[in-house]
Amino acid sequence: MKTIFSLVLALVLLANPCAHAADLLDQLGLSKKNSAAQTDSPALAGLSHDEVASGLKEALSKGVQYAVASLGTEDGFLKDLKVKIPMPDTLKKVDRTLRTLRQDKLADEFITTMNRAAEKAVPEAAAVLGDSIKQMTLTDAKAILTGTTNAATQYFRRTSETSLYERFHPIVMKATEQTGVTSAYKQMMDRASFASSLVGPDAGDIDAYITHKALDGLFIKIAAEEQRIRENPAARTTDLLQKVFGAFQK
């Protein structure tokens, strides 16, 4: 029977070399789009294309929600040493001078206000990263799933960091006014007048500095959640996440 079937299939394909070959394979369930995900990775062999893409998108959404919830709240940056925004390198001389003069409060206030500004900006990331997830292709999903423990975070940086910066920067500028960054900066520089003269009256764009640091913190949190989902079965809170990521631990 197998021989007869093969001969019939060959004759049909020869008679219709282009127009009907793909349709026939579809009807027989032999086409690539109807099969399990075709990939060089054995771990993905038992997963459909939809499962690969949907599972990865679900994991990314979970990572974004975790990052935004962790950082977009009071003390989200300030009390987390992994993401806390420190004094800019260009102002380290000012910082040391203030602390030598026992004006720690001024330096600490400036650092606090910078972190508060970042906390206000982070919630805007949800919409931008959501768009990035929607635009993800199957090829992207496979590469991320079979990549390193921070492959998804790298994907986000590649596809959305510019858009995030553009969205974050004006919010940070507004937040620096609301949280008193500008006034704290001015007070700090006035008090440490000798040190400030060494770095100049404008020691860099503080808004740009906060924006870049806020993005760094966001990606650090997303990467941490991504790694947790990959390595810890308890972090896979849905059947789809368990199926897709569990395939890599078999």
N, C-alpha and C positions, 0 to 999 in steps of 0.2 A: 504494500500500500504506500509506503514512504517513497518508493521509487516512482510509482505512477503519479503520486502527488507532485513530486519534484519535476517530472517531465511536463505535466500540465502547466505548472507554474512557469516553467521556463518558456514554453511555447507562447503563453499569454504575454509574458514580458517582451519576447522577441517581436510579437505581432504589434505590440503597442509600446515601443521603447521609451516614450516620454510621457505622453498624455495620460495614460491610465496606470502606469506602474505605481506611482505614489498612492493613488486611490485604492488600488488592489491591496497593497501592503497595509493601508489603514484598516480596510475591512477585515483583513486576516489578523489584525492586532499585532503586526510585526513592525510597524513604523516606530521611529524613535520617540515621537511625541506621545505614543500610547504605552510606552514601556517604562520600566523603572528608570530613574535618573541615570543617564549615560555619563560616566565619568571614570577617570583613571583611579579614583579612590574607592577601594573595596567597601569602605564604611558607608558610602552613599548608594551602593548598588541596590539595596532593597527599598529605597525611597523614591517616590514619584517626584516629578519636577515641582508640582504644587506644594508638596510637603517640604521640600528643600527650601523653596522661596518663602513660604508662609512661616515655617519654623524659625528661620533666621530673622525675618522681619518682626516676629513676635518677641524674640530675644532682644533685638535692638530697641524695640519700643519699651520693653521692661527696663533696659539699661538707662534709657533717656529719662523715664519716669523716676527711677531711683536717683539719678544724678540731680535732676531739677528739684526733687523733694528734699534731698540732702543739703543742697547748696543755697537754694532760693528761699531761705528762712533766716531769721536772726541768729547770728553766730555760726551759720553754715560754713563760712570761710574762716572767720576769726578764731573759732575754737578747734579747728581741725588742722593740725600741724602739716598734714600732707598737702593742703591746698591754701593755707593761710598766705595772704599777700604781704611780703616783708617790705622793709624800707628799700626803695630803689638803690641800686649800686651807686648811682651818681650822687646820692645824698648820704652815703655812709659817713662821710666826714662830718656832716651836719649832725647826724645821729650821735656820733661819738662825742662831739663837742657838747651837745645838750646834756648827755648823760654825765659827762665830766663836771658840768656846771650844776648837776643835780636837778636838771629840768626834764627828767624822764617823762613826766606827765605830758609834756608837749609832743614828744616823739611818739609816745604810745597813743595819744589822741589822733595823731595824723595817720598812724597805721590802722587804727580802728575805723576811722572814717573811710579809708580806702576799701577796706573789707566790706563795710556796709554798702558802699556803692556797687560792688561786685554782686552782693547778695540780691540787690534790687534788679540787676540786669539779667540774671540767670533764667528766670521763668520764660523769657523771650526765646530761649533756645528750643523749647518744645516744638513750636511751629516750624522752625527752620529745619531741624533734624527730622521732623515728621515728613517734610517734603522730600528730604534726601532718601528716606526709607521707601517712600512710594515710588521713587524713580529707580530703585535698585533692579538690576537685571538678574536673570538666572545665573549668568556667568559670574556676576559679582557675588551672588549668594554662595555658589559653590567654592569660589576662591576664598571667601571669608571662613566658611565652615571647615575647609581643609587647611586653613592657614594657621598662623601663630595665635597665641591666646589673646592678642590685642589686635587681630586683623580687622575686626569690626570698627574699632576706634580709629585705625589708620584709614579705613574707608571713609569714615565721617570727616576726618581732617582733610582728606583729598577732595571730597565732594561738597563740603559745606563750610569750611573754615572761613573763606572769604565772605560768604553771605552772613555768617554769624558775626563776624567782625563789623560788617556794615550795619547790622541790626543792633549789636551791643553798644557800639561807640556813642551814638547820640543818647542812649539811655544812661550810659555811664556818665556822660557830660551833665545830664540833668540830675543824676543821683549825686554827683560830686557837689553840686550846689545845695541839694536838699540835706545831705549828711554833713556838710561843712568842711569838705576836703580843702576847698580853696582857702577858706579862712584859717584852717588849721595849718596849712602849708605856709601861709603868710606869717602867722605868729611864730612858727618854728624857725623860719628863715630870719625873721627880724631878731629873734632872741639869740640865734647863733650867727650873728653878723659876720664875725671873722671867718668862720668856716664857709658861710654862704658866699663870701667874696672869692673863695678859692674855686668854687664850682660854678660861679656865675649866677645872675639873678634868676635865670630860667634854667633849671637843671634837667631839662627834658620835658616831654609831654606827659604829664601825670595821667590824663585821661586815657591816652594810648597805652600807657604802662598798665593801668588797671584793667583795661579791656583785654589785653593779651594775657594777663595773669588769670583773669576770670575764665577765659577760654581754656587755658592750661588746666585749671582746676576742674572744669567741666569734663574734659577728656580723661583726666585721671580717674574721676568717679565712674565714668562709663566703662573704662577699661577694667576697673575693679569688679564691676558687676558682670561684665562679659566673661572674665576669668572665672568668677564664681559659678556662673551658669555652666560653663564648660567642664569644670572640675568637680562640682558638688551636686549630686543628683537631687538633694533636698531643695536646691534653688530652682529646679525646673518644675514650676508650679502648675503646668497644664500637661495634658496628655501629649500634645504636639511637641512641646519642648522636650519631654521625656523621650519621645520616639526619635526625634531628629538628633539631639545631642547624645542620647544614650547609644546610638549607633557607633559612636567613636570610642566607646569603652568596652565593646564586645571583643 
